[in-house]
Amino acid sequence: MSVLTDVPTSTDDDSRTIETDILIIGAGPAGLYGAYYAGFRGLRVAVMDVLPQRGGQISAMYPEKPIFDIAGFPAVRGRDLVTNLVAQAEPYDPRYLLGHRAAELSHDPDGSPVVRSDQGAVVRAGAVVITGGVGTFTPRPLPAGEDYLGRGQVYFVPDPADHTDHDVVVVGGGDSAFDWAATLAPIARSVRLVHRTDRFRAHRASVEKVRTLGIEIITDSEVSALHGTAHVEQVELRHRITKDTRLLPARTVVAALGFIADLGPLQTWGLTLQARKIAVDTRMATNLPRVFAAGDITDYPGKVRLISVGFGEVATAVNNAATVIDPEAALFPGHSTEKEN
């Protein structure tokens, strides 16, 4: 398994172009399972993702959150699911291009897709499988906290241990905000959750869990300023109705205000889109030659957006891509239990 974060930008020499059978765009759960399945079929595979780590939204937004709808697991922590998916694909040595946004798509004269990243990577593949989830997602900013990004203000909490013994203020009213508050409560010095209204988007069970933990929930308030020298030290709140202000101690401020999803450059590739999703047929094929898609980024009649559904879709995509790459290949390669270890 190799992780490529620096690849040649010149394409004059063909030997400097990455050659692979299947390029998977998106290193979330569906993409990682696709890397395993392509390897299982004996195909070379490369995986490209704009994020600097594998796991997609799970790694970026809720690595510590239990996931309950994965077949065979009554519950599995997000971080553990990603670790297991990476390990499952590892024997087939996928090449990872992390921190690379898929920017341009073209086709060689023989029909092979060629994808160029915003970092200069050039990948020539037999087929492309897009598993980009919701596309590129950008956190909604905390206006008062932009000057403190990297100095105490964060959007995600990939490793809760980094905030041990901190005074923590979580801003937001959705599931992520309540999940982070509950996760950090056992290790932080203090945790407070701030939301601009007294109505929450989070599930009732998540709200009740935070209340049960004794975490202070401050409603009808907004963050008006962050204070500190080299690092955030205080959060200033302003009540939306009374306009009263209040200062809270803070070493960590988690802005969990949701995110803005965007298909980015994929919108310029000529893909047929439906409600900002990629339209696919029963083979998970798009309208473009040798380009397939799977997971949450796709749309078709009856579509259900679950991680478990994405696993099946990407296996379908890879199997059909294999027959496009080699018309003599069988669509169904047999069960894994039929293969020799």
N, C-alpha and C positions, 0 to 999 in steps of 0.2 A: 504494500500500500504506500503510495507516495502522495504528498501534499505539495502542490506547486503554487507558490505565491509570487514567483518571479520567473517569467518565461521570456524567451527572445521575442522582440517586437518586429524584427525583420521577417518578411515573407519571401524575400528574393531566393533564398535557398530552400528547396522543398524539404530538405532534411530537418529544417528548423520548424516545420509545421507539425503539430501533434496529429498523428494518424490513429484512428480508433474505429472500432466497428459501430459502437453506439455512444453518442454523447447524451448524457442526461443533464438537463438544465434544472437545477433545484436539488439541494441536498437535505430536504426534509425527509420525513418518514417514507413517503412513497418513493422519492428518489433513491434513498439508501437501499430500500428493498429492491428497487429496479437494478441497482448496481450488483446486488447479490444474484438476482435472477439472470441478468445478462452473463455474468460469470458462470453460473450454473449451466448455461447453454453453450459455454465455450467461446463466448464473445469477449473481445477486448472492450473495456468501458472506461470512459472519462466522465467525471461529474463536475459541473461548474455551478458556483453559487456566489452571489454578491456578498453574502455574509462571510465573516472571517472564520466561522466554525461550522461544523456539521450539525444538522438537527433542525434547521429552519426555525419556525416560530417557537417550537418547543424549547430549543436551547436558548433562544433570545428572550422569551417571555415567561415561560413557566417550567423551568427544568426541575423544580422541586415538587410540582403539583402532581398528585396521583391521577392517572388516566384509567377510566373504568370500562371503556368500550373496545378494548383490544382482545380478540378471541384468545382464550386460553389463559388469560391473566385476570383474576378477580380485581386486581388493581396493580398498576405498575407506575413507578415514578418516572416523569418525563426524561430525566437525565439517564436513568437506567435503560429505558426503551431505546434511546439514541445510541448508547454504548453497545447494546446488544445488536442493533442493526448494523453498526459499523463493524463489529466483530464478525457478524454473519457474512458480510461481503469481503472481509479482509483476505481470506484464502485466494481470492481471484485477483488481487492486486489492482483495485481500481485506482485511477489517477485523479486526484482531486485538485481542481483549480478554485481555490477559495479566495474570496475578495475580488472576484471577477464577475462583472455584469455582462450577460450575453447582449451584445450591442447590435451586430449586423448579421444577417443571414443571406447567403448567396448559394448557388449551385454550380458545381463544376460541369463541364460538358458531358460527363458520364452520368450526371444526375446526383452525384454525391453532395450532401449539404456541407457547407463551410460556414462556421460560426466564428466571428471575431468578437473578442471581449473588449471592454473599455480599457483594459490594461495592456492590450496589444497581443494577447494570446490568439492564436489561429488554430482552430480544430477542424480537421477534415474527417468526416464520419460517414459510415454507411447509412446511418439513420440517426435522427434526433428524437429524443423523448422529453417533452417539457413537463416537469413536475413542480412548477413554481408556486404551488399553494395559492395564496392571494396575490401573488406577484411581489413586487418590492413594497415593503411596508415601512413607513416613516413615522416615528412617534410624534404624537401631537405635543407641541412644545409647551413648557411651563414658562410663560412670558417673563415672569419675574426671576426666573432661575437660569436663563441662558448663560449669564456671565460666570456661573458656578459649575458648568458642565465639567466633569473630571475633577472637580474640587468639592465633592460632596453631593452634588446633584446628579442623579442617574435616572435612566428610563427603565432599565432592566436589572435584575438581581441574579446573575448567573451563578454566583457562589455566595450564599447567605453568610458564610463564615467571615467574609470580608467586613461584615458590619457588626461583628461581635462587640458587645459592650458599648455600642453607639446609642445616642439618642436619635431615634428615627421618626421622621414625619412622612407618612404616605399620603399622596394627594390623588384623589380619584374616587369614583363610586361604583366601578365595575368589578368583575370577578378578579382581575389581576390585582387591583388595589387591595381587596380583602384577602386574597391569597398571600400576597407579600406581607401584609400586616400579620397574619396568623403564622406564617413561616418564621418571621423575624422575632416574634414576641418571646420565644424561649431563650434567645441568645442576646437580644439587645438590652441595653440599660432601660430604655423606655420606648414605647411605640404609640404614636397617635395617628389617627386617620382623619383627614380633612376632606370635606366635600362641600360643593357650593349649594346643594339643596339637601332636603331631608328625605329625598327619594333616591334609591340606589338601583343601578342596573344589575348588580350582582344577584346571584341566586339567594333565596332566603336562607338556605342552610349555611352559606358562606358568611352572611351577615350575622346570623345567630352564633356561629363559631367564634367570630371576633368579639362579640359581646360577652360570650361565656369566658373568654380569656381575660376579660377585664380591660381590654384596650379602649382608651378614650376615643369616641367618635365625635368629631366636631363638625356640625352641619351649618348650612347657610353662611359659610365663610370661604374666602378665597385668599390665596397667597398673594400679598401685595409687594413683598420684598424679601430677599435673603440678605443676611448680614454676616460679615466675617472678613478676615484679612486674607491669609493664604488659603483658607478653607472655610466652608460655611460653618457658622457657629449658632445662628439664630434664624428662625423663620418668623416673619411678621404676617399676621393674619388680619384681614379686615372683614367684619361682619357685613353681609350684603344688605341688611335691613337697617340696623342701628348705626352702621359705619364705625362702631367701636373697633379698636385695634388690640391685638394681643401678641406677645412675643413668646415663642416656644424655643427651648434649647434643641439644637439639631446638629448632629455630625453627618447624618445621611438624610437626604430628601429624595424620596422615590416619586417621580412624576408618572403615575399610571393613568394617563388621560386618554388611552386608546391610541390608535394609529390610523394613518391614511394609506390605503392600499392603491397601488398603481401598477399596471402591466408594463409601464416603461417602454423601452425600445421594441418589445414584442408587438406593440400596437402598429408598428410600421412595417411589419414583415409580410403583410397581406393575408394574415390569418382571418378566417371568418369568426367573428365574435358575436356572442349573445349575452346581453346584460353584463358586459365587461368580462366575460369568461370565454374560453376557447371552445368552439363547437367541434365535437368529435362524433364519429359513427360508432358502430358496435365493435369495430376493431381498434378503437381508440385512435383512429387516423384522423388527422386534420385535413383541410382542403389543399394543403401544400404537399408536394411529393416528398416521401421519405421523412415526413415530420409527424410525430404522434404526440399525444398528451395524455396525462393521467392525474388523478387526484383532484384537489379542491379547485384547481385552475380551470377545470373542464366543465362543460355543460351539455346536457342532452335530456330528452324527455324522461322524467322520473328520477333525475339525479339526486342522490343523497350524499351529503358531504360529511363523511366520517373517515377517520384514519383507516379503519378496517376496510372500507370500500376502496380507498386509494390503493391498498396493497393488491387487491384483485385486479384493479384497472391497470396498474403498471405491469403486472405479469402478462395481462392480455396485450398491452402495448408492445412489450419486449418480444413476445412470441410472434406477433404479427410483423414487427420490424425485422425479425430474423428471416422470415420468408421473403421479405423484400430485398434484403441484402443477398440472400442465396435462395433463388426460387426453388431449388431442389430440397431445401431444408423442410423438415416436418413442422407443421404448426405447433403440434403438441410434442414436446421432447420426451415425454414419459414422466413418471413420478420420481421424486428425489429418492424414495426408498428403493427404487429399482437400480440406482446407480451404485457402483462399487465405491467404498470409502477409500 
